[in-house]
Amino acid sequence: MTNLVFLQAAGGNAGMFQLVLLGGMILVFWLFMIRPQAKKAKLAKQFQENMQKGDKIVTIAGIHGRVNKVNEDGTIEVETSPGSYMKIEKSAISLEWTQNVNKGAVATADKK
């Protein structure tokens, strides 16, 4: 009889341990996967909303250009070469690539 009680108590503790372990795994997943991705998306949205005429940009397709006009409908007009314009969505601008291009331009200007 005592062995049966012991087994039932151990089973209850094992269930609680599994629940705590599952909660820990969810917490780690959130800390290392979901939270950084949400932060990155927030920064990208803020960057896209603050674009102004004259900013150098790079699209997610790799097209380099300079913002010529910011439209109210969520699009921008980009000058890819003198006299050549494209109308694209703001969401098509890559934050990382744009920052890398602008860092390179600042580093080159500092060397001169």
N, C-alpha and C positions, 0 to 999 in steps of 0.2 A: 504494500500500500504506500509506503514512504517513497519507493522508487517511482511510482506513478505520479505522485505530487511533485517530486523533483523534476521529472520530465516535463510536466505541464508548466512549471515555473521557468524552466530553461527555455521552453518554446516561446513564452511570452516575452522574455528578455531578448531572444533572438529576433523576434518581430520588431521590437522597439529599436534594436541595433540596426536592422535593415532600413527602417524608416529614417533614422538619423543619418545613415550612410547615403541614402538616396537624397535627402535634403542637402547634405554636404556636396554631393556631386552637382546638384542643380545650382547651388551657390557658386561653385567654382566655374561652372559653365557660364553663368551670368557674368561673373567678374572678368573672365578672360575672353569671352566671345561677344556677348550681346552688348555690354556697356561700352567697350571701345568702338564698336561699329556704330552705335547710336551717337556717340560723341563725334565721330568722324562725319557722319551724315549731317549733324547739326552745323559743324564748321563749314561743310561744303555748301549748305543752303545759305548760310550767312554770307559766304564769299560771293555766291551767285547773286544775292540781293544787293550787295554793295558794289557791283561792277559799275565803272564809270567810263565815259568816253576817253580814249587814249590808253587804256590799260592793255598791256600785252597779255594774250591768252593762248591756251592750247586746248583744243577740243579732245573729247575721249577718242575720236578717230585719228588724232595726231595732226590736225590742221592747225597751223600757227597763224596768228593774225593779231590785229589791233582793233579794239572796240571802237566803232564809228558812231553808233547810235544805240541807245537802250530804249526799247519799245515798251509800251504799257501792257501788251498782251503776253508777256513772258518770253519774248524773243529779243535778240540783239542783232544788229547789223555789224558784221565783221569785215574789215578790209584785209584781205589775204595778200594782195600785192597792190601797188599803186593803181587806183582806178578799178579794182576788181573787188566786188562786195558779195557777201553771202548773208542770208538771213537764217539764223539758227536759234534753237531753243536754249535758254539759259542753263537748263539742266544738262546740256551736252558739253559743258565746260568742265575740264578736269582740274580739280584743285591741286593735286600733287604735281602734275606735269607743268601747270602754270607756275607754281612756286619754284620748281626746279629751273625753268627757263629764266625766270626773273632773278633767281639767285646767281645763275651763270652770268647774266648781264651785269649785275652789281659787282661780282667778282672781277669781271673783265674791265669794268670802268675803274675799279680801285687799283688795278695793276698799272694803268696808264698814267 
